[in-house]
Structures are given as structure tokens and as C-alpha cells.
Amino acid sequence: MHPAWQKRRFFELHLAWLIQGPKGYELLFKVNPYSLYPTREEALKAAKALLEGRLDQDPKVGRHKAPVLLSDEDRTRFLVLLQSGKALLPLDRYALLGEVAEVEERLLHRAPFREASNVLHSLKGVPVRLLHTPLNDPEAESREVAQGSLEVLPEGIRVGGVFLPIPPETPIEGLAYEEAFFHLENGRYYLYALP
């Protein structure tokens, strides 16, 4: 296994607004997008920075507005609770939920096709699906080119009976053992490991 493909330890920050329902609190909306930090302290620092604002939903996630504005006392109490890993702050019929969870994740990796660290090598021998989307037609749907075990050869890849030449400098991106994607002159290609 190439070191770039290994899972690494991160701390994920979740903030969400809840609303009182008939069976207790239910999710109203998530505040922040998926976010990873190298240390617990950095995740807590990010939470503190978010708490200084209104806690509306991040535009990358949606358009919801905070149902309640936090007082300085609420912010301080929430941060103290969050330092233990999880915080629930009831505010009238709403509540603010926060969690800093330790997770192991693989990061998106990018390397030229010629390098041994390109994620296609992590999928060698694995049953995959190869899809293609033309570059000149932005509304075109991806179409399946092939399914089968992946062979990585010096001059390209073979999936089932289909050979696809790939120039050595072509950037290959993806998550090791899961997926890879790249551009060639005639479009964008995606490979997904089949379950």
C-alpha cells in the first residue's frame, strides 16, 4: 500500500440545529459542511470561529437561517460542553448540537499516471465500472464504457475487453480503493470499484 493511500486520523466537526418534535429533538439542518481538522484543538478553534457568527447554514450546504441567536453566555457554555467531544444546548424549542469526532479517512489523492502513487494502482485486479462524459457537451450524461477487472499497464488501462490509452503526464485523482477520475482529449473518465 502506498503511504498516500493510507487512512489518516482527523477530527471532524459537526454543528446542527435541532427542533423539538413529538419524540424529542429532530434534525432541523446541518450548519457546516463536512470538515476535517488535523487536531481536536483546531476543530474546537473552528467551532469557536463559527459560533462568533449567526450560525446560519453554510451556503455550500443550504440556505437555512439560524432559528435562535446565541447570547455570549450560550456561546461560552456550548464551547465548554463541546470540549468533552459532544454538546447539546437547549434553546426554547430548538437546540444546538455539536460534536468533535475522531475519524479515520483517506484523502483525495492526485498524481500523474506514470507515478506508482496514482490511485488506479490501488484498484488493480478489482472489478470496476468505467464511465465516460464528453467534454464538449456539458449536458451529456455519463455512459458506461466497460465493466470488469482493472489492469494497469505502462501505456494505459484495460477494463474487461476495453483498452484505454493514457498519456504518462495525465493527472489521476481519486480515493484509493474506491474511485479514480481523469480527463483525456475526448472527455472525463470515472472508475468506480464495484461492491
C-alpha positions as CSV (number, residue, x, y, z in Angstrom):
1,M,0.0,0.0,0.0
2,H,1.4,3.4,-1.0
3,P,1.6,5.8,2.0
4,A,-0.5,8.4,0.2
5,W,-3.4,5.9,0.2
6,Q,-3.5,5.2,3.9
7,K,-6.3,6.3,6.1
8,R,-5.2,9.1,8.5
9,R,-6.6,10.3,11.8
10,F,-8.7,13.5,11.7
11,F,-11.2,15.3,13.9
12,E,-14.5,16.1,12.2
13,L,-16.6,19.0,13.4
14,H,-20.4,18.7,13.2
15,L,-22.8,21.6,14.1
16,A,-26.5,21.2,13.6
17,W,-29.8,22.9,14.7
18,L,-32.4,20.6,16.1
19,I,-36.1,21.2,16.7
20,Q,-38.4,19.7,19.3
21,G,-40.6,17.1,17.8
22,P,-43.2,14.7,19.2
23,K,-40.5,12.1,20.0
24,G,-37.7,14.5,21.2
25,Y,-35.3,16.6,19.1
26,E,-35.1,16.1,15.4
27,L,-32.6,17.5,12.9
28,L,-33.6,20.9,11.5
29,F,-30.5,21.4,9.4
30,K,-26.7,21.0,9.5
31,V,-24.8,24.2,9.9
32,N,-21.4,23.4,8.4
33,P,-20.2,21.2,5.5
34,Y,-18.1,18.1,6.1
35,S,-15.0,19.4,7.7
36,L,-11.8,17.6,8.9
37,Y,-9.1,19.0,11.1
38,P,-5.7,17.5,12.0
39,T,-6.2,18.1,15.8
40,R,-9.0,18.3,18.3
41,E,-7.8,21.8,19.2
42,E,-8.1,23.0,15.5
43,A,-11.6,21.6,15.3
44,L,-12.5,23.4,18.5
45,K,-11.0,26.6,17.2
46,A,-13.1,26.3,14.1
47,A,-16.2,25.8,16.2
48,K,-15.4,28.9,18.2
49,A,-15.0,30.9,14.9
50,L,-18.4,29.6,13.7
51,L,-20.0,30.5,17.0
52,E,-18.9,34.1,16.7
53,G,-21.3,34.4,13.7
54,R,-25.1,33.8,13.4
55,L,-24.8,30.1,12.8
56,D,-26.8,30.2,9.6
57,Q,-26.3,27.3,7.3
58,D,-23.1,27.5,5.3
59,P,-24.1,28.3,1.7
60,K,-22.3,25.2,0.5
61,V,-24.8,23.1,2.4
62,G,-28.0,25.1,2.1
63,R,-29.8,28.4,2.8
64,H,-31.4,27.9,6.2
65,K,-31.2,30.8,8.8
66,A,-30.4,30.2,12.5
67,P,-33.7,29.8,14.4
68,V,-32.2,31.4,17.5
69,L,-29.4,33.9,18.1
70,L,-26.9,32.9,20.8
71,S,-26.0,35.1,23.7
72,D,-22.4,35.4,24.8
73,E,-23.3,33.1,27.7
74,D,-24.8,30.5,25.4
75,R,-21.7,30.5,23.2
76,T,-19.4,30.1,26.2
77,R,-21.5,27.3,27.7
78,F,-21.7,25.5,24.3
79,L,-17.9,25.6,23.8
80,V,-17.3,24.3,27.3
81,L,-19.6,21.3,26.6
82,L,-18.0,20.8,23.2
83,Q,-14.6,20.3,24.7
84,S,-15.7,17.0,26.0
85,G,-16.5,15.9,22.5
86,K,-20.3,16.5,22.3
87,A,-22.6,19.4,23.2
88,L,-26.3,19.8,23.3
89,L,-27.6,23.3,24.1
90,P,-31.4,23.5,24.5
91,L,-32.8,26.9,23.4
92,D,-36.5,27.2,23.8
93,R,-38.0,24.7,21.3
94,Y,-34.7,24.4,19.4
95,A,-31.3,23.1,20.4
96,L,-27.8,23.4,19.0
97,L,-25.9,20.2,18.7
98,G,-22.1,20.0,18.3
99,E,-19.7,17.1,18.1
100,V,-15.9,16.8,17.5
101,A,-15.5,13.2,16.5
102,E,-12.2,11.3,15.8
103,V,-12.4,9.7,12.4
104,E,-10.0,7.8,10.0
105,E,-10.3,9.0,6.4
106,R,-8.5,8.6,3.1
107,L,-7.9,12.0,1.4
108,L,-8.4,12.7,-2.3
109,H,-5.0,12.0,-4.0
110,R,-3.7,13.4,-7.2
111,A,-0.7,12.0,-9.2
112,P,0.4,11.6,-12.8
113,F,-0.5,8.3,-14.5
114,R,3.2,7.4,-14.7
115,E,3.7,7.5,-10.9
116,A,3.2,4.5,-8.7
117,S,1.1,6.5,-6.2
118,N,-1.7,7.2,-8.7
119,V,-4.9,5.7,-7.3
120,L,-5.5,3.5,-10.3
121,H,-2.8,1.1,-8.9
122,S,-4.9,0.7,-5.7
123,L,-7.8,-0.6,-7.9
124,K,-5.7,-3.2,-9.9
125,G,-7.5,-6.5,-10.2
126,V,-10.6,-5.1,-8.6
127,P,-14.0,-5.2,-10.5
128,V,-14.7,-1.7,-11.6
129,R,-17.1,0.3,-13.8
130,L,-15.6,2.7,-16.3
131,L,-17.8,5.7,-17.3
132,H,-17.2,8.5,-19.8
133,T,-18.6,12.0,-20.1
134,P,-17.8,14.0,-23.2
135,L,-16.2,17.4,-22.6
136,N,-17.9,19.2,-25.5
137,D,-21.4,18.5,-24.2
138,P,-21.9,19.8,-20.7
139,E,-25.4,18.3,-20.5
140,A,-24.4,14.9,-21.6
141,E,-24.9,12.1,-19.2
142,S,-22.1,9.7,-18.3
143,R,-22.2,6.4,-20.3
144,E,-20.7,3.1,-19.2
145,V,-17.8,2.2,-21.4
146,A,-16.9,-1.1,-19.6
147,Q,-17.1,-3.3,-16.5
148,G,-14.6,-5.8,-15.4
149,S,-11.3,-6.2,-13.5
150,L,-8.9,-3.3,-13.9
151,E,-5.5,-3.9,-15.4
152,V,-3.0,-1.0,-15.2
153,L,-0.4,-1.2,-18.0
154,P,2.5,1.2,-18.8
155,E,0.6,2.7,-21.7
156,G,-3.0,2.8,-20.2
157,I,-5.7,0.7,-18.6
158,R,-7.8,-2.3,-19.6
159,V,-11.3,-2.8,-18.1
160,G,-12.8,-6.1,-19.3
161,G,-12.2,-6.1,-23.0
162,V,-11.7,-2.3,-23.4
163,F,-8.2,-0.8,-23.6
164,L,-7.9,3.0,-22.9
165,P,-4.5,4.6,-23.6
166,I,-3.5,7.2,-21.0
167,P,-0.5,9.6,-21.6
168,P,2.1,9.4,-18.7
169,E,1.6,13.0,-17.6
170,T,-2.2,12.7,-17.2
171,P,-3.3,13.7,-13.7
172,I,-5.2,10.9,-11.9
173,E,-7.4,11.9,-9.0
174,G,-9.4,9.8,-6.6
175,L,-9.8,8.0,-3.3
176,A,-7.6,4.9,-3.1
177,Y,-9.5,1.6,-3.3
178,E,-12.8,3.4,-4.2
179,E,-12.6,5.6,-7.3
180,A,-10.4,7.4,-9.8
181,F,-11.1,10.1,-12.4
182,F,-9.2,11.9,-15.1
183,H,-9.5,13.9,-18.3
184,L,-8.4,12.9,-21.8
185,E,-8.9,14.8,-25.0
186,N,-12.3,13.3,-25.6
187,G,-13.8,13.7,-22.1
188,R,-13.7,12.9,-18.5
189,Y,-13.4,9.3,-17.3
190,Y,-14.6,7.8,-13.9
191,L,-13.7,4.4,-12.5
192,Y,-15.7,3.1,-9.5
193,A,-14.9,0.0,-7.6
194,L,-17.9,-2.3,-7.7
195,P,-19.2,-3.7,-4.4
